[in-house]
Amino acid sequence: MDSTRQQKIGKLIQKELADIFLQDGIPVYDCMITVTKTNVTRDLSLARSYISIFNAEDNEKVLKAVKSNIKDIRFRLGQKVKNQLRVIPQLDFFIDDSLDYIENIENLLKQ
Protein backbone atom coordinates (compact mmCIF):
# COMPACT_ATOMS: atom_id res chain seq x y z
CA MET A 1 0.00 0.00 0.00
CA ASP A 2 1.44 3.32 -1.08
CA SER A 3 1.53 6.29 1.25
CA THR A 4 -0.20 9.54 0.30
CA ARG A 5 3.18 11.12 -0.46
CA GLN A 6 4.13 8.24 -2.78
CA GLN A 7 0.80 8.57 -4.60
CA LYS A 8 1.16 12.34 -5.03
CA ILE A 9 4.72 12.08 -6.32
CA GLY A 10 3.71 9.20 -8.60
CA LYS A 11 0.92 11.29 -10.12
CA LEU A 12 3.25 14.28 -10.52
CA ILE A 13 5.89 12.20 -12.28
CA GLN A 14 3.26 10.51 -14.45
CA LYS A 15 1.88 13.88 -15.58
CA GLU A 16 5.30 15.36 -16.31
CA LEU A 17 6.50 12.25 -18.16
CA ALA A 18 3.34 12.37 -20.29
CA ASP A 19 4.16 15.99 -21.15
CA ILE A 20 7.73 15.03 -22.01
CA PHE A 21 6.60 12.27 -24.39
CA LEU A 22 3.81 14.35 -25.90
CA GLN A 23 5.21 17.87 -26.21
CA ASP A 24 8.99 17.69 -25.97
CA GLY A 25 9.08 15.20 -28.82
CA ILE A 26 12.02 12.95 -28.06
CA PRO A 27 13.11 12.18 -31.64
CA VAL A 28 13.37 8.38 -31.50
CA TYR A 29 9.66 7.66 -31.60
CA ASP A 30 7.34 7.46 -34.58
CA CYS A 31 4.39 6.54 -32.40
CA MET A 32 2.25 7.84 -29.58
CA ILE A 33 3.34 7.03 -26.03
CA THR A 34 1.11 7.52 -23.01
CA VAL A 35 2.07 7.03 -19.39
CA THR A 36 -0.68 4.97 -17.78
CA LYS A 37 0.67 4.55 -14.25
CA THR A 38 3.70 5.45 -12.16
CA ASN A 39 4.64 3.82 -8.87
CA VAL A 40 7.29 5.28 -6.59
CA THR A 41 9.25 3.26 -4.01
CA ARG A 42 8.99 4.09 -0.30
CA ASP A 43 12.33 5.91 -0.25
CA LEU A 44 11.34 7.85 -3.42
CA SER A 45 14.51 6.73 -5.20
CA LEU A 46 12.88 4.76 -8.04
CA ALA A 47 9.85 5.49 -10.19
CA ARG A 48 8.40 2.63 -12.23
CA SER A 49 6.32 3.92 -15.11
CA TYR A 50 4.01 1.88 -17.30
CA ILE A 51 3.61 3.13 -20.86
CA SER A 52 1.13 2.32 -23.60
CA ILE A 53 2.48 2.48 -27.13
CA PHE A 54 0.15 3.20 -30.05
CA ASN A 55 0.84 3.02 -33.81
CA ALA A 56 4.13 1.19 -33.42
CA GLU A 57 5.18 -1.85 -35.38
CA ASP A 58 7.32 -3.24 -32.55
CA ASN A 59 6.56 -2.22 -28.98
CA GLU A 60 9.72 -3.82 -27.64
CA LYS A 61 11.84 -1.75 -30.01
CA VAL A 62 10.15 1.45 -28.82
CA LEU A 63 10.63 0.39 -25.18
CA LYS A 64 14.35 -0.16 -25.84
CA ALA A 65 14.54 3.31 -27.42
CA VAL A 66 12.84 4.82 -24.37
CA LYS A 67 15.20 2.99 -22.03
CA SER A 68 18.22 4.11 -24.02
CA ASN A 69 17.11 7.74 -23.53
CA ILE A 70 16.43 7.46 -19.78
CA LYS A 71 19.18 9.96 -18.91
CA ASP A 72 17.70 12.61 -21.21
CA ILE A 73 14.16 11.91 -19.99
CA ARG A 74 15.27 12.11 -16.34
CA PHE A 75 17.07 15.39 -17.03
CA ARG A 76 13.95 16.89 -18.63
CA LEU A 77 11.85 15.59 -15.73
CA GLY A 78 14.26 17.22 -13.31
CA GLN A 79 13.89 20.55 -15.07
CA LYS A 80 10.10 20.33 -14.79
CA VAL A 81 9.85 19.26 -11.12
CA LYS A 82 12.94 20.92 -9.64
CA ASN A 83 10.79 23.13 -7.37
CA GLN A 84 8.70 20.22 -6.07
CA LEU A 85 11.23 17.40 -5.55
CA ARG A 86 14.63 17.60 -3.95
CA VAL A 87 15.92 14.39 -5.55
CA ILE A 88 14.74 13.14 -8.94
CA PRO A 89 14.13 9.37 -8.76
CA GLN A 90 15.72 6.88 -11.10
CA LEU A 91 13.33 5.91 -13.88
CA ASP A 92 12.32 2.47 -15.09
CA PHE A 93 9.83 1.84 -17.88
CA PHE A 94 7.57 -1.13 -18.61
CA ILE A 95 5.00 -1.81 -21.32
CA ASP A 96 1.42 -1.59 -20.06
CA ASP A 97 -0.46 -4.26 -21.96
CA SER A 98 -3.73 -3.93 -20.05
CA LEU A 99 -5.48 -2.34 -23.05
CA ASP A 100 -4.46 -5.28 -25.24
CA TYR A 101 -5.73 -7.64 -22.55
CA ILE A 102 -9.09 -5.84 -22.38
CA GLU A 103 -9.40 -5.87 -26.16
CA ASN A 104 -8.64 -9.59 -26.24
CA ILE A 105 -11.35 -10.28 -23.65
CA GLU A 106 -13.88 -8.20 -25.59
CA ASN A 107 -13.08 -10.13 -28.77
CA LEU A 108 -13.53 -13.42 -26.92
CA LEU A 109 -16.87 -12.27 -25.52
CA LYS A 110 -18.10 -11.28 -28.98
CA GLN A 111 -17.46 -14.79 -30.33
Short mmCIF file of the C-alpha atoms (twelve columns), coordinates in Angstrom:
data_MODEL
# 
_entry.id   MODEL 
# 
loop_
_atom_site.group_PDB 
_atom_site.id 
_atom_site.type_symbol 
_atom_site.label_atom_id 
_atom_site.label_alt_id 
_atom_site.label_comp_id 
_atom_site.label_asym_id 
_atom_site.label_seq_id 
_atom_site.Cartn_x 
_atom_site.Cartn_y 
_atom_site.Cartn_z 
_atom_site.pdbx_PDB_model_num 
ATOM 1   C CA . MET A 1   0.000   0.000   0.000   1 
ATOM 2   C CA . ASP A 2   1.445   3.316   -1.078  1 
ATOM 3   C CA . SER A 3   1.526   6.291   1.253   1 
ATOM 4   C CA . THR A 4   -0.196  9.537   0.305   1 
ATOM 5   C CA . ARG A 5   3.178   11.120  -0.460  1 
ATOM 6   C CA . GLN A 6   4.130   8.244   -2.783  1 
ATOM 7   C CA . GLN A 7   0.803   8.568   -4.595  1 
ATOM 8   C CA . LYS A 8   1.161   12.339  -5.034  1 
ATOM 9   C CA . ILE A 9   4.717   12.075  -6.325  1 
ATOM 10  C CA . GLY A 10  3.712   9.201   -8.601  1 
ATOM 11  C CA . LYS A 11  0.923   11.291  -10.125 1 
ATOM 12  C CA . LEU A 12  3.254   14.281  -10.518 1 
ATOM 13  C CA . ILE A 13  5.892   12.197  -12.275 1 
ATOM 14  C CA . GLN A 14  3.256   10.510  -14.449 1 
ATOM 15  C CA . LYS A 15  1.883   13.878  -15.580 1 
ATOM 16  C CA . GLU A 16  5.302   15.358  -16.312 1 
ATOM 17  C CA . LEU A 17  6.500   12.246  -18.162 1 
ATOM 18  C CA . ALA A 18  3.344   12.371  -20.288 1 
ATOM 19  C CA . ASP A 19  4.164   15.990  -21.149 1 
ATOM 20  C CA . ILE A 20  7.729   15.032  -22.014 1 
ATOM 21  C CA . PHE A 21  6.603   12.270  -24.385 1 
ATOM 22  C CA . LEU A 22  3.814   14.350  -25.903 1 
ATOM 23  C CA . GLN A 23  5.209   17.871  -26.208 1 
ATOM 24  C CA . ASP A 24  8.991   17.690  -25.974 1 
ATOM 25  C CA . GLY A 25  9.079   15.196  -28.818 1 
ATOM 26  C CA . ILE A 26  12.019  12.952  -28.064 1 
ATOM 27  C CA . PRO A 27  13.106  12.179  -31.639 1 
ATOM 28  C CA . VAL A 28  13.372  8.380   -31.496 1 
ATOM 29  C CA . TYR A 29  9.659   7.657   -31.605 1 
ATOM 30  C CA . ASP A 30  7.340   7.459   -34.584 1 
ATOM 31  C CA . CYS A 31  4.390   6.545   -32.400 1 
ATOM 32  C CA . MET A 32  2.251   7.841   -29.576 1 
ATOM 33  C CA . ILE A 33  3.343   7.028   -26.034 1 
ATOM 34  C CA . THR A 34  1.108   7.523   -23.012 1 
ATOM 35  C CA . VAL A 35  2.074   7.025   -19.385 1 
ATOM 36  C CA . THR A 36  -0.675  4.967   -17.779 1 
ATOM 37  C CA . LYS A 37  0.666   4.548   -14.250 1 
ATOM 38  C CA . THR A 38  3.701   5.449   -12.157 1 
ATOM 39  C CA . ASN A 39  4.638   3.816   -8.866  1 
ATOM 40  C CA . VAL A 40  7.293   5.276   -6.587  1 
ATOM 41  C CA . THR A 41  9.250   3.256   -4.012  1 
ATOM 42  C CA . ARG A 42  8.987   4.093   -0.302  1 
ATOM 43  C CA . ASP A 43  12.327  5.912   -0.252  1 
ATOM 44  C CA . LEU A 44  11.338  7.852   -3.423  1 
ATOM 45  C CA . SER A 45  14.510  6.727   -5.196  1 
ATOM 46  C CA . LEU A 46  12.879  4.756   -8.036  1 
ATOM 47  C CA . ALA A 47  9.850   5.488   -10.193 1 
ATOM 48  C CA . ARG A 48  8.402   2.627   -12.233 1 
ATOM 49  C CA . SER A 49  6.321   3.921   -15.109 1 
ATOM 50  C CA . TYR A 50  4.014   1.879   -17.301 1 
ATOM 51  C CA . ILE A 51  3.609   3.133   -20.860 1 
ATOM 52  C CA . SER A 52  1.128   2.320   -23.603 1 
ATOM 53  C CA . ILE A 53  2.483   2.484   -27.126 1 
ATOM 54  C CA . PHE A 54  0.150   3.202   -30.052 1 
ATOM 55  C CA . ASN A 55  0.843   3.024   -33.812 1 
ATOM 56  C CA . ALA A 56  4.128   1.190   -33.416 1 
ATOM 57  C CA . GLU A 57  5.181   -1.848  -35.380 1 
ATOM 58  C CA . ASP A 58  7.322   -3.236  -32.554 1 
ATOM 59  C CA . ASN A 59  6.558   -2.222  -28.977 1 
ATOM 60  C CA . GLU A 60  9.725   -3.825  -27.635 1 
ATOM 61  C CA . LYS A 61  11.836  -1.748  -30.007 1 
ATOM 62  C CA . VAL A 62  10.155  1.453   -28.816 1 
ATOM 63  C CA . LEU A 63  10.625  0.391   -25.184 1 
ATOM 64  C CA . LYS A 64  14.346  -0.159  -25.842 1 
ATOM 65  C CA . ALA A 65  14.540  3.308   -27.415 1 
ATOM 66  C CA . VAL A 66  12.841  4.823   -24.372 1 
ATOM 67  C CA . LYS A 67  15.197  2.986   -22.026 1 
ATOM 68  C CA . SER A 68  18.224  4.108   -24.024 1 
ATOM 69  C CA . ASN A 69  17.114  7.739   -23.526 1 
ATOM 70  C CA . ILE A 70  16.435  7.463   -19.780 1 
ATOM 71  C CA . LYS A 71  19.185  9.965   -18.912 1 
ATOM 72  C CA . ASP A 72  17.704  12.613  -21.205 1 
ATOM 73  C CA . ILE A 73  14.155  11.909  -19.985 1 
ATOM 74  C CA . ARG A 74  15.266  12.107  -16.342 1 
ATOM 75  C CA . PHE A 75  17.071  15.393  -17.031 1 
ATOM 76  C CA . ARG A 76  13.950  16.889  -18.626 1 
ATOM 77  C CA . LEU A 77  11.853  15.589  -15.734 1 
ATOM 78  C CA . GLY A 78  14.264  17.223  -13.306 1 
ATOM 79  C CA . GLN A 79  13.889  20.553  -15.069 1 
ATOM 80  C CA . LYS A 80  10.102  20.331  -14.786 1 
ATOM 81  C CA . VAL A 81  9.850   19.255  -11.119 1 
ATOM 82  C CA . LYS A 82  12.937  20.920  -9.635  1 
ATOM 83  C CA . ASN A 83  10.794  23.131  -7.370  1 
ATOM 84  C CA . GLN A 84  8.702   20.221  -6.072  1 
ATOM 85  C CA . LEU A 85  11.229  17.402  -5.546  1 
ATOM 86  C CA . ARG A 86  14.632  17.597  -3.947  1 
ATOM 87  C CA . VAL A 87  15.917  14.386  -5.554  1 
ATOM 88  C CA . ILE A 88  14.740  13.139  -8.940  1 
ATOM 89  C CA . PRO A 89  14.125  9.374   -8.757  1 
ATOM 90  C CA . GLN A 90  15.721  6.882   -11.101 1 
ATOM 91  C CA . LEU A 91  13.325  5.907   -13.876 1 
ATOM 92  C CA . ASP A 92  12.318  2.470   -15.090 1 
ATOM 93  C CA . PHE A 93  9.827   1.839   -17.883 1 
ATOM 94  C CA . PHE A 94  7.570   -1.128  -18.607 1 
ATOM 95  C CA . ILE A 95  4.997   -1.805  -21.320 1 
ATOM 96  C CA . ASP A 96  1.421   -1.592  -20.061 1 
ATOM 97  C CA . ASP A 97  -0.461  -4.264  -21.957 1 
ATOM 98  C CA . SER A 98  -3.727  -3.932  -20.047 1 
ATOM 99  C CA . LEU A 99  -5.481  -2.337  -23.046 1 
ATOM 100 C CA . ASP A 100 -4.463  -5.281  -25.244 1 
ATOM 101 C CA . TYR A 101 -5.727  -7.638  -22.554 1 
ATOM 102 C CA . ILE A 102 -9.094  -5.844  -22.385 1 
ATOM 103 C CA . GLU A 103 -9.397  -5.866  -26.164 1 
ATOM 104 C CA . ASN A 104 -8.643  -9.589  -26.241 1 
ATOM 105 C CA . ILE A 105 -11.347 -10.282 -23.648 1 
ATOM 106 C CA . GLU A 106 -13.884 -8.198  -25.593 1 
ATOM 107 C CA . ASN A 107 -13.076 -10.131 -28.766 1 
ATOM 108 C CA . LEU A 108 -13.527 -13.422 -26.919 1 
ATOM 109 C CA . LEU A 109 -16.866 -12.270 -25.516 1 
ATOM 110 C CA . LYS A 110 -18.102 -11.282 -28.982 1 
ATOM 111 C CA . GLN A 111 -17.460 -14.786 -30.335 1 
# 
